[in-house]
């Protein structure tokens, strides 16, 4: 495949379907002509295997595919609450450093439980 790679303008890629390198400010991207089947499916190749992607359809008919990490709706609150998120991150850091809270005194708790009367 490296034999077919060469720098070509994007417009040329759309016409002849050859593999080319498109330069942008962040990184180079590889453009490859693919065929969409009769059911609207497009294979992206091994690089995208088992990945979650965002598919954005633009008004001009172009489609952008980007890798994504998705946060479930019921977990979004944590990322919206900076204090809670910082607390969780602090706790995870303490756990990786094996800094744990003192264990409860079970003997004292059992003694207290023995003193309680059942109703």
Secondary structure, DSSP 8 states (H G I E B T S, - for coil): -TTT--B--HHHHHHH---EEEE-SS-EEEE------TTS-----GGGTT--EEEEE-TTS-EEEEE-----GGGHHHHH-HHHHHHHHHHHHHHHTT-------HHHHHHHHHHS---
